[in-house]
Amino acid sequence: MSKTDPHRPPDDPITEGARARAQGRPRDACPYPVNSPERIEWLEGYDGAPADRSSDRPLENG
């Protein structure tokens, strides 16, 4: 008997990416094609940040 619920919708790519990171899978394990919207979302989930967000800058002392 399968443990998956047939009534549960499949996970979205963001959730899949976050789960992959939590399971210790490498970032390049993304199953979606390069430049696809799904790959961008999967990587957002894996990285924990939107792809279009710039990295945080360090606080300046002063």
C-alpha positions as CSV (number, residue, x, y, z in Angstrom):
1,M,0.0,0.0,0.0
2,S,1.3,3.4,-1.0
3,K,1.9,6.1,1.7
4,T,0.9,8.9,-0.7
5,D,-2.6,10.3,-0.5
6,P,-4.3,10.3,-3.9
7,H,-6.4,13.3,-2.8
8,R,-3.4,15.5,-1.8
9,P,-2.2,17.8,-4.7
10,P,1.4,17.4,-5.7
11,D,3.9,19.7,-4.0
12,D,4.8,22.8,-5.8
13,P,8.4,23.3,-6.9
14,I,9.2,25.7,-4.0
15,T,8.2,23.1,-1.5
16,E,10.1,20.4,-3.4
17,G,13.3,22.5,-3.3
18,A,13.0,23.2,0.4
19,R,12.4,19.6,1.1
20,A,15.4,18.6,-1.0
21,R,17.7,20.9,1.0
22,A,16.3,19.6,4.3
23,Q,17.0,16.1,3.2
24,G,20.6,17.0,2.4
25,R,20.3,16.7,-1.4
26,P,22.7,18.8,-3.5
27,R,21.5,22.0,-5.2
28,D,22.2,20.5,-8.6
29,A,19.6,17.8,-7.9
30,C,16.9,20.0,-9.3
31,P,14.8,17.9,-11.7
32,Y,13.5,20.8,-13.8
33,P,15.0,22.0,-17.1
34,V,17.4,24.9,-17.2
35,N,15.7,28.3,-17.5
36,S,12.2,26.9,-16.8
37,P,9.9,28.7,-14.3
38,E,9.7,25.5,-12.3
39,R,13.5,25.3,-11.9
40,I,13.6,29.0,-10.7
41,E,10.9,28.2,-8.1
42,W,12.7,24.9,-7.0
43,L,15.9,26.9,-6.5
44,E,14.0,29.6,-4.6
45,G,12.7,26.9,-2.2
46,Y,16.2,25.3,-1.9
47,D,17.9,28.6,-1.2
48,G,15.1,30.0,0.9
49,A,14.9,33.3,-0.9
50,P,13.3,34.6,-4.1
51,A,15.6,34.5,-7.2
52,D,15.1,38.2,-7.9
53,R,16.1,39.3,-4.5
54,S,19.5,40.7,-4.2
55,S,21.7,39.4,-1.4
56,D,21.7,41.2,1.9
57,R,24.5,43.7,2.3
58,P,26.5,43.8,5.5
59,L,25.6,46.5,8.0
60,E,28.1,49.4,8.0
61,N,29.8,50.3,11.2
62,G,29.6,53.9,12.0
